Amino acid sequence: MPLPNTISVITICFNNLGELIHTCKSVDMQLQAPFEHLIIDGSTNNEIKNYLEQNSGPGFRRWICEPDHGIADAFNKGIQSAAGNILVMLNAGDSFFDEHTLKTVTSAFDKNGALQWLHGKYKTSRGKQWVIVGNPFKKSNLYKGMRNICHQTMFVKKQLHDKHGLYHQAQEISMDYDFLCRIADEPSAFLPVPLVTFAPGGTSTVNYMKYLREVKEAYQKYYGPSMALRLWQIRSKFFYRLLHSPVGPFLYKILTLLKLENVQSFKAN
């Protein structure tokens, strides 16, 4: 008889106590509590550590407060320390969309024993307005990067890390995309409901051009050179610059009215 599906929520944080508190409230409001909420704190001060020690919260919450070597290293600490068999990376500042998220995800895994990972829609800020985006993952679209997928909606069986490895620290921004390339052939599912609210200003948004370079390197490492990749990156850079022009937010409002809010090149704020 298979073991029950148990979810470990992993939250990395760095000198951002207010954002961590916001995320913790989102976890605590779940109608189905997680198996554990593991906080990985790499802060340069003791503010978060002191807060956690004085406000321990639910019994499922535990933490590791020590320096790390960047985002991928923090992710990997969480993965290696997690006791649940399903992992989700919910960064400080991000939140579950509503109180039903973990119950919805667990139900999907319970109904399909072969399922190795899933993702869903998410709420985010694009063109200075809040929208709900996300489409089913397609391996054929990998050259487009994390197209309408954010790792906060990716619930992954821990055994996939045993099989495909941890996050690569050489990828400073696109470590989630690199891992997605490795698990692209594993059985997956898409839930057509919003699972998380993605906080504006993430690393891949603020450093979008570097993100594109890392995506190109990762894709070519696994799948080789691609003309489609080159053309997509030219397109992405053009639309990124357009969005950050004075007319960008106005254009995005038009796209939203036309039901085209999933346009990936408009992901930045």
C-alpha positions in Angstrom: 0.0 0.0 0.0 1.5 3.4 -1.0 2.4 5.9 1.6 0.0 8.9 1.8 1.0 12.0 -0.1 2.6 14.6 2.2 3.5 18.1 1.2 6.6 20.0 2.4 6.4 23.7 1.8 9.9 25.2 1.5 10.3 28.9 2.0 13.7 30.6 1.4 14.2 34.1 2.8 16.9 36.7 3.0 16.6 39.8 5.2 12.9 40.1 4.5 10.9 39.4 7.7 7.8 41.2 6.5 7.5 39.1 3.4 8.2 35.9 5.3 5.4 36.7 7.8 3.0 37.3 4.8 3.9 33.8 3.4 3.6 32.1 6.8 0.1 33.5 7.2 -0.8 32.0 3.7 0.5 28.6 4.8 -1.3 28.7 8.2 -4.7 29.5 6.6 -4.7 26.3 4.6 -7.7 24.1 5.3 -5.4 21.1 4.9 -2.2 21.8 6.8 1.1 20.9 5.1 3.1 18.0 6.5 5.7 20.7 7.3 6.7 24.2 6.5 10.4 24.4 6.3 12.0 27.9 6.3 15.5 28.3 5.0 16.9 31.7 6.2 20.2 32.9 4.8 19.9 36.4 6.2 22.9 38.5 7.2 21.2 39.5 10.5 19.2 37.7 13.2 15.9 39.4 12.7 14.2 36.4 11.1 15.8 33.9 13.5 14.8 35.9 16.5 11.2 36.3 15.2 10.9 32.5 14.6 12.3 31.6 18.0 9.8 34.0 19.7 6.8 33.1 17.4 7.3 29.5 16.6 3.8 29.1 15.2 2.2 25.8 14.2 3.9 22.5 15.1 4.6 21.8 11.4 6.9 24.8 11.1 10.7 24.4 11.4 13.6 26.4 10.2 17.3 26.5 9.3 19.0 29.8 9.9 22.6 29.9 8.5 24.5 31.6 5.6 24.1 30.0 2.2 25.6 30.4 -1.3 22.6 31.8 -3.1 19.1 30.8 -4.2 19.9 27.4 -5.5 21.9 26.5 -2.4 19.0 27.6 -0.2 16.6 25.5 -2.3 18.8 22.5 -2.1 19.1 22.8 1.7 15.3 22.7 1.8 15.1 19.7 -0.5 17.7 17.7 1.4 16.0 18.5 4.8 12.4 18.0 3.7 10.5 15.0 5.1 7.5 15.2 2.9 7.3 13.3 -0.4 5.9 16.3 -2.4 7.8 19.6 -2.4 6.8 23.1 -3.3 9.0 26.2 -3.2 7.0 29.1 -1.9 9.4 32.0 -1.5 9.1 34.7 1.2 6.6 37.2 -0.2 4.7 34.7 -2.3 1.5 33.1 -1.0 -1.0 30.4 -1.8 -3.9 31.8 -3.8 -6.5 30.7 -1.2 -7.1 28.3 1.6 -7.9 25.4 -0.7 -4.6 25.1 -2.5 -2.9 22.3 -0.6 -6.2 20.3 -0.5 -6.6 20.7 -4.2 -3.0 19.6 -5.0 -3.1 16.6 -2.6 -6.4 15.4 -4.2 -4.8 15.5 -7.7 -1.8 13.4 -6.5 -4.1 11.0 -4.7 -6.2 10.4 -7.9 -3.2 9.7 -10.1 -0.5 7.5 -8.5 1.8 7.8 -11.6 1.9 11.6 -11.3 5.3 13.0 -10.6 4.7 16.7 -10.7 2.0 19.2 -11.4 1.6 23.0 -11.8 -1.3 25.4 -12.2 -2.3 29.0 -12.8 -1.0 31.9 -10.7 -1.8 35.5 -10.0 0.9 38.0 -10.8 1.5 41.6 -11.8 2.1 42.3 -15.4 2.0 45.6 -17.1 1.3 47.2 -13.6 -2.0 45.2 -13.2 -2.9 42.0 -11.5 -3.8 39.1 -13.8 -4.2 35.3 -13.5 -2.1 33.4 -16.0 -0.7 30.0 -16.7 -1.1 27.3 -19.4 -0.3 23.6 -19.5 3.4 22.7 -19.7 4.5 21.5 -23.2 8.0 20.2 -23.7 7.9 21.5 -27.3 7.7 25.0 -25.8 10.8 24.7 -23.6 12.8 27.0 -25.9 10.5 29.7 -24.6 11.8 29.4 -21.0 9.4 29.1 -18.1 6.5 30.0 -20.4 3.6 30.7 -18.1 5.0 28.4 -15.4 6.4 29.7 -12.2 8.2 27.3 -9.8 5.9 28.4 -6.9 3.1 26.4 -8.6 5.3 23.4 -9.2 4.5 20.6 -6.7 7.2 18.0 -7.3 7.7 14.5 -6.0 10.9 14.5 -3.9 12.0 11.3 -5.7 12.5 13.4 -8.9 15.4 15.1 -7.2 16.9 11.7 -6.3 16.6 10.8 -10.0 17.5 14.1 -11.7 19.6 15.9 -9.1 19.3 19.1 -7.2 19.2 22.7 -8.5 22.4 23.7 -10.2 24.2 26.5 -8.3 25.8 27.7 -11.5 22.4 28.9 -12.6 22.0 32.1 -10.5 18.5 32.9 -11.8 17.2 30.1 -14.0 17.9 27.1 -11.8 14.2 26.2 -11.8 14.1 26.3 -15.7 17.2 24.0 -15.7 15.5 21.5 -13.5 12.3 21.7 -15.6 14.4 20.7 -18.7 15.5 17.6 -16.8 12.0 16.5 -15.7 10.3 17.4 -19.0 9.5 13.7 -19.8 8.1 12.8 -16.3 4.4 12.3 -15.9 2.8 15.7 -15.1 -0.5 17.5 -14.9 -1.9 21.0 -15.1 -4.5 22.3 -12.7 -6.6 25.0 -14.4 -7.0 27.0 -11.2 -4.8 29.6 -9.5 -2.5 28.0 -6.9 -0.3 30.9 -5.8 0.0 34.6 -5.8 3.5 35.4 -7.2 5.0 38.5 -5.6 6.2 41.2 -8.0 10.0 41.9 -8.3 11.3 38.3 -8.4 14.9 37.7 -9.4 14.1 36.6 -12.9 12.0 39.7 -13.4 14.5 42.2 -12.1 17.3 40.6 -14.0 15.4 39.6 -17.1 18.2 39.9 -19.6 20.5 37.7 -17.5 17.6 35.3 -17.1 17.3 35.0 -20.9 21.0 34.3 -21.2 20.8 31.5 -18.6 17.8 30.0 -20.3 19.6 29.9 -23.6 22.6 28.2 -22.0 20.5 25.6 -20.2 18.3 24.8 -23.3 21.4 24.3 -25.5 23.0 22.1 -22.8 20.1 19.6 -22.9 18.7 20.0 -26.4 21.4 21.6 -28.6 21.3 24.7 -30.8 17.9 26.0 -31.9 16.8 28.6 -34.4 13.4 28.8 -32.7 15.2 29.6 -29.4 17.2 32.4 -31.0 14.2 34.0 -32.6 12.1 33.7 -29.4 14.8 35.4 -27.4 14.9 38.3 -29.9 11.2 38.6 -29.6 11.3 38.5 -25.8 13.9 41.2 -25.6 11.9 43.4 -28.0 8.6 43.1 -26.0 10.5 43.5 -22.7 11.9 46.8 -23.8 8.5 47.8 -25.2 6.8 47.0 -21.9 9.2 49.2 -20.0 8.6 52.1 -22.4 6.0 54.8 -21.5 3.4 53.1 -23.6 4.0 49.6 -22.1 1.3 49.5 -19.4 -1.3 50.9 -21.9 -0.4 48.2 -24.4 -0.7 45.5 -21.8 -4.2 46.7 -20.8 -5.2 46.2 -24.4 -3.7 42.7 -24.4 -5.7 41.9 -21.3 -8.9 43.1 -22.9 -8.1 40.8 -25.8 -7.6 37.9 -23.4 -3.9 37.8 -24.4 -2.5 38.3 -20.8 -0.5 35.1 -21.1 2.0 36.8 -23.4 5.2 35.7 -21.7 7.3 38.7 -22.8 5.1 40.9 -20.7 6.0 39.1 -17.4 8.0 41.9 -16.0 6.5 44.7 -14.0 
